């Protein structure tokens, strides 16, 4: 028996079901300080597979000194926090930050402070380094690379809070002799 016969509006057929994405983004703008003009953008990404998993990022546009250039526009990620590690939510927000900084006119530049206070026994420095970010200190970058190579987790005992930049800062490679010559002004 055909139940759609005689209906004023028969049911729709042959509509393809749209797949729900794995991650959903939410955005709102806040004021950084109550009586200021600085807007803070807050982005939250949720997992559709497990709705209790989320990551939150707060950011705003600023200008920094980078690679010996002054007043380079960059997106500053004030906070980036994930409810669970290894789900790809933090990585999704960093990819989004790159696109969002291009949209704001920052040419894909963003930076943040890798803070040890959120999770002192598993600091985020290695996660940011795996994403491709770097610090201004090549020694810290090489130490991070060693942790990554050995598949070790780092704690607050290994690293302090440090600023990290994307795209990575290009470090000058030199020898010990050239450093001494530069120090004493010899050429």
MILUMDO-498559 format. One record per residue (C-alpha): x, y, z. Coordinates in pm, whole numbers, padded with zeros to 5 digits, always signed. Layout:
N
XYZ/...
***
This chain:
187
+00000+00000+00000/+00133+00342-00095/+00077+00579+00198/+00194+00884+00002/-00104+00856-00231/-00349+01132-00167/-00115+01342+00047/-00103+01710-00033/+00275+01713+00014/+00422+01367-00046/+00747+01276+00131/+01068+01374-00039/+01256+01094-00207/+01598+01038-00350/+01761+01301-00137/+02117+01206-00061/+02208+01220+00302/+02476+01474+00377/+02759+01342+00589/+02811+01533+00911/+03171+01657+00937/+03399+01507+01202/+03459+01849+01359/+03228+02146+01405/+03355+02502+01465/+03192+02773+01673/+03302+03139+01677/+03225+03444+01888/+03393+03780+01943/+03464+03921+02287/+03628+04237+02415/+03972+04171+02558/+03927+04438+02825/+03588+04589+02900/+03653+04948+02786/+03891+04875+02499/+03865+04841+02123/+04062+04517+02107/+03839+04230+02000/+03925+03879+02102/+03806+03598+01875/+03711+03273+02042/+03690+02954+01838/+03569+02622+01974/+03592+02299+01778/+03379+02000+01879/+03412+01637+01781/+03089+01498+01634/+03195+01145+01728/+03232+01232+02096/+03063+01565+02181/+03237+01592+02518/+03571+01640+02338/+03648+01996+02239/+03931+02243+02193/+03916+02618+02253/+04133+02893+02104/+04129+03265+02181/+04325+03494+01951/+04362+03850+01822/+04559+04034+01555/+04875+04216+01661/+05207+04335+01523/+05542+04185+01621/+05910+04211+01538/+06014+03903+01344/+06316+03806+01135/+06468+04153+01185/+06152+04317+01050/+05942+04549+01263/+05564+04575+01260/+05491+04236+01104/+05118+04158+01135/+05061+03830+01317/+04775+03647+01483/+04848+03599+01853/+04695+03284+01998/+04632+03384+02356/+04504+03044+02470/+04475+02705+02305/+04337+02430+02524/+04208+02084+02435/+03994+01864+02657/+04167+01548+02533/+04497+01482+02363/+04541+01288+02039/+04200+01356+01884/+04324+01610+01627/+04124+01900+01765/+04425+02114+01858/+04582+02047+01518/+04255+02144+01349/+04259+02475+01538/+04621+02545+01439/+04538+02477+01072/+04238+02706+01112/+04458+02973+01276/+04684+02966+00971/+04388+03020+00736/+04232+03280+00965/+04557+03479+00984/+04569+03485+00603/+04210+03611+00603/+04304+03889+00848/+04597+03999+00629/+04872+03841+00842/+05005+03626+00553/+04964+03306+00755/+05181+03430+01044/+05077+03341+01396/+05252+03303+01729/+05178+03192+02082/+05336+03134+02420/+05385+02764+02487/+05285+02764+02852/+05385+02501+03106/+05112+02584+03360/+04814+02407+03195/+04967+02058+03204/+05304+02067+03381/+05369+01695+03329/+05304+01712+02953/+05392+02054+02812/+05267+02149+02462/+05604+02250+02317/+05654+01920+02133/+05303+01938+01983/+05372+02288+01847/+05714+02185+01714/+05559+01887+01532/+05317+02131+01372/+05616+02324+01236/+05652+02610+01482/+05986+02730+01614/+06130+02948+01887/+06381+03230+01854/+06644+03009+02017/+06790+02736+01794/+06912+02544+02102/+06555+02502+02227/+06444+02393+01879/+06716+02129+01858/+06627+02007+02210/+06263+01977+02102/+06369+01786+01790/+06560+01539+02009/+06251+01481+02224/+06045+01421+01909/+06300+01181+01763/+06308+00976+02085/+05924+00988+02121/+05957+01135+02470/+05709+01358+02649/+05842+01674+02807/+05753+01826+03142/+05800+02162+03309/+06143+02038+03421/+06257+02020+03058/+06117+02347+02918/+06000+02685+03042/+05726+02899+02890/+05856+03012+02552/+05718+03203+02251/+05675+02996+01935/+05621+03121+01579/+05469+02997+01254/+05606+02989+00988/+05925+02885+01163/+06197+03142+01219/+06505+03075+01008/+06807+03046+01235/+07153+03154+01130/+07377+02850+01106/+07735+02923+01192/+08040+02773+01345/+08205+02843+01676/+08487+03032+01502/+08244+03262+01319/+08062+03332+01646/+08390+03435+01813/+08480+03656+01516/+08139+03821+01530/+08167+03869+01905/+08500+04052+01877/+08413+04234+01554/+08669+04049+01342/+08600+03955+00982/
***
